[in-house]
Each structure stands twice: as structure tokens, then as C-alpha cells.
Amino acid sequence: MIRTIHAIIFLLFSVFSFGHTGTIKVQVLDGQNKRTLAGVHIIVDELGRDEITDLFGVGLFQEIMPAQYHLTIQFIGYNTYNASVAVVDGETQYLTIYLETKSIAIEEVVIKSPIDQNLSSVSALDIETRPTNSTQDMLRIVPGLFIAQHAGGGKAEQIFLRGFDIDHGTDINIAVDGMPVNMVSHAHGQGYADLHFLIPESVDRVDFGKGPYRLEKGNLATAGYVEFKTKRFLDEDFAKAELGMFNTRRFVSGLTLLNTDNQGINQNAYAICEFLGGDGYFDASQNFTRFNLFTKYSKQSKSNIFNVSLSAFRSSWDASGQIPERAVQQGLLRRFGQLAPGEGGQTTRYNANLNYVKSIDNQQSLKTNIWLGYYDFQLFSDFTFFLNDPINGDQIMQKERRFLYGFEEKYENKFQLGQLPSSIYIGIGMRNDQTYDTELSRTLNRLIVTNPLALGDIKENNVFAYVGHTLDMSSKFKLNYGLRYDYFQHNYFDKLETKYSNNSAASGVLSPKLNLTYDFTNRIRFYSSSGIGFHSNDTRVVVIQKGINILPKAYSTDIGANVKLNKFTFLTLAAWYLELEDEFVYVGDEAVVESGGRTRRYGADLGLRADIFSWLYADFDLNITNARSTASLESNLIPLAANFTSIGGLTARFGSFLSSIRYRYLGDRPANEDNSVIAKGYGLVDVVVKYSVKRFDFGIQIENLLNAEWNEAQFDTESKMFNESESVSEIHFTPGTPFSFRGSVTYKF
């Protein structure tokens, strides 16, 4: 017993004794514009220890024994840099490194990265090599994510990921610079995520993750999350014009308003404006217009980063809507025809977003995010034609006005737990949504309300807190774990009741997370992630239907590997399982959501990136999913859940010339619970060509090169046309774009 106690004391003394050590502090900057670079990978070769630079471009190594060390600095899109430094007892060695840019290559992809950045390198590669002319393209950067637009281009896209028909955002958390995009308790659907206010030319990078494993991501982050980071500054001012088939026209311009660097304090401001319009490829013109304005001011010193952005967005459109297959088969209209005139809508959003980062010292930092917005939405749809109202038709209007605001405060402290690098982070925040006159009504010709179905004001408040800890158990093994708590208050003021009534409900949820990584070699990383996530239910549902689960939980696990097969090939593998307590079902004829019971999903993801030659890059993603309802043993399929998806492409680069040919494939899916109705899959090929000469960039984009006939959106819906005495339930679809050509020219100044 005494010997055992002595051994334990000796072990504890060894672990927590610091000895004679020194510190290395490295700051990394862009060699051209001298801006700090966040996310750079720094390795101390002799120790095998690594760090990722923070927002100030700083990487810190503490408790290092005095000796001569070699450092390797790597970052996507920059030449690898090697440095040497001598560590002295009790002193801090300061290094300033300037990296030179180069073409993005697999060689710079680093396996040893933070736990929550397993896919960030792949994202950087894909932004460079994929056509990203719209927010739709931006979302498709997430491997396995498919989208569908079925309302004239102005409505938020329908999203599919990991066996989820996410509708317009129910099970994916989308944000821009920390500001949420999703609208809870939205007039059209829970989590409605209209990303069209984001201008593609303003995006610097895309962070994403699958599953509910990110501690900072709370509500709706069940299938995953996507966060867009906007640029701090413009590399060059520019003006761009795009013209294409179907009267498509887009004009976008970016202008630097301020750019100063005085005594280490850098200030920058820029503005980007965008106009997009077109008739669409349907027989009836879509009359689509979109206006966007985005401005951002940034100020950075040695210990502070301050960003504030303002944006304004407005869009209006008409839509051909979804048409039944029988209407085409009977010759009543073409595939691109219209059965119910009057569909379409308009939407407006204004945003203000503030981000502040304070570096307290070498170990501690404080991040603040404050945002507010105003949103206005009106949508007219007709899913069932004359099923409910044989005289006026079944057109419905969904409408709301919304004010939303919130904040998040995050404190992080990096320290040594004995001789083990460690960090703890603590966050608190809130989000408040207040909608006025949220409405669902039956209408005629967009003008006359024939039957008001719902009208009221919504107040929904979410407060949250989380604490997480990351520990480098060794140079190979890293552990991250944490706990998040969210509390929701729902209030609905019903204006259709004879006596106005207030209905309320409240609930809270704990969400633990556990993430592990093991670097088997410098080329192979294994990882495991487990956690509980959740999505909130619509306020109107939870306050009226007593007993409904307000915050359905998602229990999920991922096991995978990131492998650098060789210097030029990067492979990602993952097997996953997810169980959801409550599945939303969208009822098209009533435009409401209902509970569909418990579900489970599991599947596998495969991704491959390769530099075949110095000038030829290839990417490939494949996703297989099994999705089932566990509420019933029979008829247990989940409608529209994708079982098999794949995307990929080849990109060639010769100096100022870039050409990319890409495919995307979505397999057949069940359109109802027993697979008696099938939503047909599709395969498409797109081409992008770009050429730069002096200050001009020229581009060509071809969508659906082979002019395949495909359905972008499909639903099994019961409807009745004007010439029918009985209703029919079958596939109703929105046709996808035929062969489409667009050209562009950009002038940089």
C-alpha cells in the first residue's frame, strides 16, 4: 500500500511539474497584404506538437525544454515555410512569418488539425475549384447536401442531407458570421433558411459539419450545420456582369471604402451590391428580381478585432408551382407549364451584425457577437388546385413580419494541464424572435382573403449556455467534451379567437458532446464523435397541441478517418448513426407541420480529393443512407429521404485558364411511406470555363450540359384539377432547368 501511494505521488509530481521551460510565439501573416492568417498549421518537428493560429494569426507553444527546434508552417493556398528557433529557459521566443500564396493543392491539406476542423481543408479546396455563382452552389460545398428550388427562385431552397428531407431548414443550422439564417416558427415552415441575402463574392470560407457534435451550434443542428464567413477586405475592387438564357442578368460590384494601416492598427471597409433578374425557363415568366447590398467595416490591432456589417435584401417573384404528372400525360400542359396562376411572393431582410474579439493575454480571449434584424415575408402557393375549394381554388397565403435579435459571448483560456496542452471555453447567449400578424389564409388572385386559417403574434425566446474542454492527451490523441443547455419560452397570441387568447409553453434541454481524434500516423487520423442535438417545434404547434415534444432530441454517433493516401490524394471516410425523437411531416394542402414520430438513420460517407497532375484536380463524394420510421414496422419509409447521392468533377488549370466539368446524381427515393409512389432520381452534368487576362476575367457556365429531363422538386400530393370530379394522389413536380448557358465578364480595378 505504501509503495503504491509513493508511486502515485511520484506520477502526479511528474505530470504537474513544469521544470525549466520556455515558450515559442509565432505570428503568421500574408506576405502580400500583410494581413494576419487564422487557421495556419504550425508543427514543432522534434516534439510532434502542433497548433492552429487564432484570429490574430498567433500560434503559442508553452512549456518547451530549452533546445534548438525546427518549425513547419502549412496553410492551404500558401507555400510551406520552414523556420528554426532556439528556446531559452524562462523566455518567450517571438517569430513573425510571412507566407507567399500559391495555387491550392492537396499537398497543403493537413491531417493534424483541431477536432472541429476535420473538413475545413476540403472546404477551402472546393471553394477554389467548384463553380460558386450563387448561394445554392455555396450550400452544395457540403458533401452529400442536395437542394431543390420549387417556387420561382425567391423561396428558400428545400434541403436534403443524411437521409433528411430538411424542408427549408428544420434540421440544419445555417449562419453567416455567427448570425442565424434560420427562422424559427416561420410562416411557411420551421427553421426556414432563406440564404439569398448572402452575396457569393462576399464569402471568404465555408465551415460545416455533419451531425450534432459542435457545442456552439444549438437549435436545428441535428443533420449538421453550415456557417459562412465573409471577407475582411476585398483583394481588388471589381465590377461584374452576367448574361444568360431565359433573360437571366446579374450585375455585382465591390468597392473598397477604407484601407489604412497606421502604427499596427489596420482599418478596412468595403461594400458589395448585387442585382439579379430573369424570366426563368417556365412557360409563364417568373418575373424574378433580387437586390442585395452588403457593407463591412473591420478594425484590427495586436489585441483587438472589431467587425461590423450591414446588409439589405429584397426579392420578388412569380412561380409556376408544382404540377401533377397526369396533367402532362393528358396533354393539358407542357412540363414547364402552369396549372395554378398566382403563385409567388416577396421577401425583405435587413441585418446588422457586430463581432468583437479581445485577446486578454497569450492564453485568454473573449469573443462577442451581437446581431439584430428585420424580416418581411409573403408567399402565395397552390398545392391542391380545387380539392378544398371547388369554386375559388386552393391558393393560400403565408405572411409574417419579424424582429429578431441576439448575442453570444465566448471566453476561451488555453493552459497547460501538467505538461498537456489544454483549453477551456465557456459561452452564454440568447435569441429572441417576435413576429407580428403571422398568417395563413386561403386567398383568391393574391387579393381577396376567402378564409383566414391562422393569424397571430409569436414570441419565442432561447437562452443558452455551454462549457467545453479540449485536452491533448498526447501528441497523437486529443479529447474534446462539453455540455450545452438551452431553454425555450414560447408564446402565441391568437387573433382569430373570439376572445384573444395567450398560449404559452416552456422547456429546456441538455446536449452533451464528446469528440475524440487519434493520429495514427502523420497521414492517418481516426476520429469518433458522439452527441445529442435537438430541433425546436413551431410555437403555434407546441402551445396548442398539449403534450407534443417541444424540443425533440437527436442522438448521434460518427466514426471515421481522414487519410492522406499519398502527397496528392486525400480521402475521408465516415460511418454514422442518428436517432430522432420526433420527425416533422409537411402537409402541403394545409401548409402546416405535423409530428411523424420517432425515426432512425444510418449510413456511410466517402470523399476523395486528388491532384492527378499538377494541372488536373479531381473530387468525388458518395453518400449512402438508410432512413426509417420506428413508429411502425410496416410502411416505415421516410418520404423523400435520399438513399444514394454522389457528386464529383474534374478541374483543369493552365495559368490563367480554368475549366471544370462536374456531375451530381440523386437516386430514386420513396415519395410515401410504403414506396408505392417513387420520386425519380436524376443525373446532371455542368461545365464552367474561366479565363483571366490583365484586369479582366471572362467566364462561361453551362448547366445541364446534356439537357437531361429531370424533376428538381417532387411530392406525393392529393389534388383535384378543374376538369376532375374526384381527387388523385400522385407525384407533383417542379421541373429542373434544361440546358442553360450564361456568360460573364469581370473588370478589376
Buried (B, 14 or more C-beta within 10 A) or exposed (E): EEEEEEEEEEEEEEEEEEEEBBBBBBBBBBBEEEBBBBBBBBBBEEEEBBBBBBBBBBBBBBBBEBEEBEBBBBBBBBEEBEBEBEBEEEEBBEBEBBBEEEEBBBBBBBBBBBBBBBBBBBBBBBBBBBBBBBBBBBBBBBBBBBBBBBBBBBBBBBBBBBBBBBBBBBBBBBBBBBBBBBBBBBBBBBBBBBBBBBBBBBBEBBBBBBBBBBBBBBBBBBBBBBBBBBBBBBEEBBBBBBBBBBEBBBBBBBBBEEEEEEEEEBBBBBBBBBEBBBBBBBEBBBBBBBBBBBBBBBBBBEEEBBBBBBBBBBBBBBBBBBBBBBBBEEEBBEBBBBBBBBBBBBBBBBBBBBBBBBBEEEBBBBBBBBBBBBBBBBBBBBBBBBBBBEEBBBBBBBBBBBEBBBBBBBBBBBEBBEBBBBBBBBBBBBBBBBBEEBBBBBBBEBEEEBEBBBBBBBBBBBBBBBBBBBBBBEBBEBBBBBBBBBBBBBBBBBBEEEEEBEBEBEBEBEBEBBBBBBBEEEBBBBBBBBBBBBBBBBBBBBBBEEEBBBBBBBBBBBBBBBBBEEEBBBBBBBBBBBBBBBBBBBEBBBBBBEBBBBBBBBBBBBBBBBBEEEBEBBBBBBBBBBBBBEBEEEEBBBBBBBBBBBBBBBBBBEEEEBBBBBBBBBBBBBBBBEEEBBBBBBEBBBBBBBBBEEEEBBBBBBBBBEEBEBBBBBBBBBBBBEEBEEBBEBBBBBBBBBEBBBBBEBBBE
